[in-house]
Structures are given as structure tokens and as C-alpha cells.
Amino acid sequence: MAIPYEMYSDTVLYDVFYEAGTVLGSRYISLSRQARLAGDEPREVAYRGKYVELVEQRNAVAGNDRAEQIRCINSWNALLEHLPATLSYV
């Protein structure tokens, strides 16, 4: 059984929050690169834009805002589930 985020220490929660953003951001970059290789410039630009938005969102969350960190973790994990899987590192 998973431990609820509310029970994590501040340091651990922030690390999980930051890593959730890193995982989602990596998927956006990978999808952007795959789109570029496929010659799909609009999709490439869209995924790069989503990456930039994610970084800005993550940077805007205060290190002591536990509620927002938890909200972002849940939101980002849900987004990740709906994105296409990437099969290669390009």
C-alpha cells in the first residue's frame, strides 16, 4: 500500500514533486523529437510548448506549498498516463 503524499516529509515530497515534473517533461521532449523526425513540425512545436509550460509551472510552485505540490504530482501523473509512450531515445 502506498504512503499518502500528505505523510511525506517536506523534503521527500518536494523531491517527488520535482521528479514527477522531470518525468513528464522528458516525455514531452521525446515526443517533440519523434515528431521532428517524422516531419510533423506543428506537433513538435506543440510538445515543446507543453514542456516550457511545465517548467514554468514547476518553477512557480513554492518549496513549502505542499498542497500545490501534491496537486501537481497527481495532475502530471494523470497527464503522463494519457500521452503516447515513447520507444526510443532520439
Steps between C-alpha positions, in 0.01 A plus 500: 500500500636839402564763764281810445691806383368692801716279723825570312754733656537838331827397339374169366177654371691771315729238347202293382335817364813603310557151364138475380564815297825358366331179384219688324743751351717219366198347330413835339855541369511144368165545323620830358811334359299215353268750334798685355640176357159427348496846340202610711603853593167607657508202738869560575430863590194404707693252715787744548247761609351257750850439637562873548161540672581210730837647600339838567225338706748297703720804563198698623420254781645602834717249681268514801169477309423137571143515371608636161784248476256214561253645249776522238625147567151359450431716195832424333470127564151503346629688194783251462253211488325656200809582295632263237783281619841567358705206385831656418737766620558739215 
